């Protein structure tokens, strides 16, 4: 396993309970984002990529959706399993799942831990899992560069972060997705995009 992945997973597994509270404290807009997502969803089968401790999976379950979460953190997966959530241990960079099997993908902060050079191939792997005209929600951290960031609770533990500009973020999805709705510069400088898979050949990307 690559060092960036090993260190990031180790950082989360060192104290998963801390990150449950840490994520909850930054969860204010989750319900609004998810409600908008569900309003565009044509079906009930959702994949939560990098599901963490299952905060979004809880909301999907409340809405009666058939949601699967994947993550590599044993600590987070244990928390999800204790809540009876449907989760699998799986690498978000290359999910081993049937193609064309999901009506939507939810990827909140999932690309945050992926090195920039790998991002296009990761998005391509996710795209193969979607049914025609399915939707994709993605949020990333706004900024420039990439590298290791100390844990908020333990500076000796580090997670790998990749930051994106709005222009770069848009360009990553432009060939295969239409933008339904997007925002940036809110909630701690996050960029958010709700996309719909395009039919047929790639087309020009709409304005943000």
ZAMARGU-4260 file (C-alpha; in steps of 0.2 Angstrom, whole numbers, plus 5000, padded with zeros to 4 digits):
<rodrens>
0) 5000/5000/5000 | 5007/5017/4995 | 5013/5028/5010 | 5000/5042/5007 | 4986/5029/5009
5) 4994/5020/5024 | 4997/5036/5034 | 4980/5043/5030 | 4971/5027/5035 | 4982/5026/5051
10) 4978/5043/5056 | 4959/5039/5055 | 4961/5022/5064 | 4972/5030/5078 | 4956/5038/5085
15) 4940/5035/5075 | 4929/5042/5089 | 4938/5059/5089 | 4934/5060/5070 | 4916/5056/5073
20) 4914/5072/5083 | 4926/5082/5072 | 4916/5078/5057 | 4899/5082/5066 | 4905/5099/5071
25) 4907/5103/5052 | 4891/5094/5047 | 4880/5109/5047 | 4876/5110/5028 | 4875/5091/5026
30) 4856/5090/5026 | 4854/5103/5014 | 4867/5096/5002 | 4859/5079/5003 | 4841/5085/5001
35) 4846/5093/4985 | 4855/5077/4979 | 4840/5066/4983 | 4829/5078/4973 | 4839/5074/4958
40) 4841/5056/4961 | 4832/5044/4949 | 4831/5028/4958 | 4837/5022/4976 | 4854/5014/4974
45) 4867/5025/4981 | 4886/5022/4983 | 4894/5033/4997 | 4913/5033/4993 | 4924/5036/5007
50) 4910/5034/5019 | 4920/5037/5035 | 4909/5034/5051 | 4893/5034/5041 | 4886/5051/5045
55) 4879/5052/5027 | 4874/5034/5027 | 4863/5038/5042 | 4854/5051/5032 | 4852/5040/5017
60) 4844/5026/5028 | 4832/5039/5035 | 4827/5043/5018 | 4824/5025/5014 | 4837/5023/5001
65) 4848/5008/4997 | 4865/5015/5001 | 4882/5006/5001 | 4897/5014/5010 | 4915/5009/5006
70) 4931/5014/5016 | 4948/5007/5020 | 4947/5013/5039 | 4943/4998/5050 | 4939/5010/5064
75) 4926/5019/5053 | 4919/5003/5046 | 4917/4995/5064 | 4907/5011/5069 | 4896/5009/5053
80) 4893/4990/5056 | 4888/4993/5074 | 4874/5005/5068 | 4869/4991/5055 | 4874/5001/5040
85) 4879/4992/5024 | 4897/4994/5021 | 4912/4986/5013 | 4931/4988/5015 | 4936/4994/4998
90) 4948/5006/4990 | 4939/5021/4984 | 4952/5023/4970 | 4947/5007/4961 | 4930/5000/4968
95) 4927/4982/4965 | 4909/4984/4961 | 4898/4979/4946 | 4898/4993/4932 | 4881/5002/4929
100) 4874/4997/4946 | 4871/5014/4955 | 4859/5028/4952 | 4870/5040/4961 | 4887/5042/4969
105) 4890/5053/4985 | 4909/5057/4987 | 4910/5070/5000 | 4928/5075/5003 | 4934/5058/4995
110) 4946/5066/4983 | 4954/5075/4997 | 4965/5061/5000 | 4969/5056/4982 | 4986/5062/4974
115) 4982/5074/4960 | 4990/5063/4947 | 4978/5049/4951 | 4962/5059/4951 | 4957/5058/4933
120) 4958/5039/4933 | 4949/5038/4950 | 4934/5048/4942 | 4934/5037/4927 | 4933/5022/4939
125) 4918/5030/4948 | 4909/5034/4932 | 4909/5016/4926 | 4899/5012/4941 | 4884/5024/4936
130) 4869/5020/4927 | 4865/5031/4912 | 4859/5049/4918 | 4864/5045/4936 | 4871/5059/4948
135) 4887/5062/4957 | 4890/5074/4971 | 4908/5078/4975 | 4916/5090/4987 | 4934/5095/4988
140) 4945/5107/4998 | 4949/5124/4989 | 4967/5129/4987 | 4983/5124/4978 | 4996/5110/4980
145) 4995/5094/4990 | 5004/5085/5004 | 5004/5079/5022 | 4993/5088/5035 | 4995/5085/5054
150) 4980/5077/5063 | 4970/5090/5072 | 4971/5079/5088 | 4989/5072/5086 | 5003/5081/5076
155) 5013/5065/5074 | 4999/5058/5064 | 4997/5064/5046 | 4984/5064/5032 | 4987/5067/5014
160) 4977/5082/5007 | 4975/5088/4989 | 4968/5105/4985 | 4959/5111/4970 | 4955/5127/4961
165) 4937/5130/4955 | 4943/5129/4937 | 4953/5113/4939 | 4938/5105/4949 | 4926/5109/4934
170) 4938/5103/4921 | 4940/5086/4929 | 4922/5082/4926 | 4918/5092/4910 | 4920/5078/4898
175) 4907/5066/4905 | 4896/5076/4917 | 4884/5091/4916 | 4884/5102/4931 | 4867/5103/4940
180) 4873/5114/4954 | 4889/5120/4962 | 4896/5132/4975 | 4912/5137/4983 | 4920/5147/4996
185) 4908/5142/5010 | 4909/5129/5024 | 4928/5131/5027 | 4932/5134/5008 | 4925/5119/5001
190) 4920/5117/4983 | 4904/5107/4980 | 4897/5100/4963 | 4882/5091/4959 | 4884/5083/4942
195) 4873/5072/4930 | 4881/5059/4919 | 4879/5065/4901 | 4871/5054/4888 | 4881/5050/4872
200) 4898/5058/4867 | 4906/5072/4878 | 4899/5089/4876 | 4904/5107/4881 | 4904/5110/4900
205) 4891/5123/4906 | 4897/5138/4917 | 4898/5136/4935
</rodrens>
